[in-house]
Amino acid sequence: MTGHEEIEAMLARTAMGDRAAFGDLYAATSAKLFGVCLRVLRDRDRAEEVLQDVYVRIWNRADRYRVNGLSPMTWLITVARNLAIDRLRSDRAAARRIEPDAPVGDTETLADPGPGPEAQAMAADERAAVLECLGQLEPDREQAVRRAYLLGDSYAELASAFDVPLNTMRTWLRRSLMKLRECLAQ
């Protein structure tokens, strides 16, 4: 993986319209950002479409990234996650408008494009670590984190569901993510 400073430099050059830097940025980060999109959308084709939108957004807004000592990947992942969640929400809204008797589509069986056994084993280990760390959160915080970052619920939806003010929900999520980061770093 490319280093923190290199990605920041690529972003700075991309902000100035440097297509080569943008290509380098794509090569260095696309696999990670695709994983973020795929995790949210759970559909390879939709994740690929959203990934294209992610890089269009990065190209158009690279000048908005500010060097602040934090990882530039955090900014890139946030862009990807937000666009994937937006897509998930728009797909849900569209699904509500579909006629119940409408044909679903082709039912052909395709080869499984999923990860192989080694990748599955590694993912299982990572999943176990994340689940263990989630279990260390207070139950309501754990549920809020799951709904926000796995199901795509908005802050407003969560605040309403947990009957807390919007800023309280934001604080819950921010502090919970900090606890998760600390736990996973151990």
N, C-alpha and C positions, 0 to 999 in steps of 0.2 A: 504494500500500500504506500502511496505517496505521502510524504510528510506534511505536517501542519503548515509549515512555511511555504512549501511548494504549492499547495492548494490555494493558499492566500494569494500567492503571486499569480497563479493562473486566473483566479477570480479578478484580480486587479487588471490584468491584461485583457480579460474578457470584457470588463466594464469599458475598456477603451476601444472595443470592437476588434480585438485580435482573434481572428478565426482559428489560427493554429493553437493558441492558448486554450480556446474553447474546445477544440478537438482533444487536446491533452487532458483537459478537465473531464471531459466525457469519458475518455479511456480510463482515467484514474478513479472515477466515482460511480460510473453507471451501474456496475454490478451491485454495489451497496444500495444505491437508490432504487434499483429494480427490486431488490429484496424487500425494501420498505413498502413499495407499492404492492407487491405480491402479498405481503403479510396482511395488509389492510383489505385488499380486494379479493384475495383468494381465487383469482382467475388470471391465468397467464396472459391472455389476449388483452384484457382490460388493463392489466398492469403495464403491458408494453405501450398501449395507447397513452396512458397517463404519464409514463416515463418520457414520452416525446413532449408532452405538455410541460413537464417539469423542466426540461432543458430549454424549451422556448421561454419559459418564465425566467430561468437563470440568465439566459442571453439578454433578455430585456431588462432585467433588474439586478444584474451583477453589481452595478454602482451602488446599490443599497446595502451591500454587505459592508460591515465596518469591522476592522481589526480591533479586537477587544481582549485578546488574550485567551479567549475560548476557542475551541476547535471550529474551523470553518465547516467541517462536516456536520456540525450541529445545525448550522444555518441551512445547508443543503438538504439534510434529512427533514428538517421542518418544512421546507418548501415541498418536498416529495410527499410527506405524510399529509399535509394540509390538502394538497391537490387530490390525493387518493381518497381522503375522507369526503371531499366535495363530490367526487365522482360516485362514491358509494351512496351518498345521500341523494344525489340526483337519480341514480339507478333505482333506489328504493321508491322515490316519488313516481318515477315512470312506471314501475311495477304495479303501483296502486292504480294507475290509469288503464292498465291492460285489461281487456275483456277476459272474464274467467273462462270462457269456452274457446279462446283463441288457441291455435295450434302452438305447441312449444317449440318445434323445430326438428331438425335432423336428430335421429336417435342412433346414428352409427356409433360403433365402439371404436375408440381411438387408442393408440398405444399410450401408456402412462408417461407423461412428460415429467413426472415428479423426480425428486432426488433419489440417488442410489442408496445402497445399504450404509456406506461409510458416512455420507452426508446425513442420513437419517439418524445414525448413532450419535453424531456430533450434535445435531439439532436436539436430540432427546436429552443429552447432557445439559445443554444450554437451557432447555425448557425446564428441566428439573431445578436448576439453579435459580431461574427466574421465579418459578412457583414457590420455592423455599423462601425467597426474599419477599415475595408478595404475601406469603403467609405470616411474615413478621409485622406486617402493617395492621393497624386496627381494621376490623371487619368492614366498616363503612368506607374507610379510605381505600381498602383493597378493591371493593366493588366499584367505587368511583373510578379508580385507575383503569380497571378492566373495561368498564363501559366507555370511558373517554378514548383510550388508546387502542383498544381491540375492536370495539363496536362502532366507534365514531360518534358517540353522543356528544353534543355540544355542551359547553359550560352552562348555558342557560337551561338545557334539558336536565342536566345533572343537578343543578341548584334546585330546580323545581321538584325533581324526584326525591332528593334528600331533604327538602324543605329547609334549605339554608340560603343565605344571601349569595349573590353571584360572586362577589369578591372572596367570600369564605371558601367557596368551591375552588376558585383559582388557587388560593393559599393551600388548601388540602392537597390539590394535585401537585403543585410545585414542591411542597415539602415531602410528599410521598415519593416523587421521582428522585429527590435528593437522597432519601433513605434507601431507595432501590439502588441507586448508583453506588452508594457507599457499601451496601451489602454485596453487590456483584463484584466490586473491586477487591473484596477480601479473598 
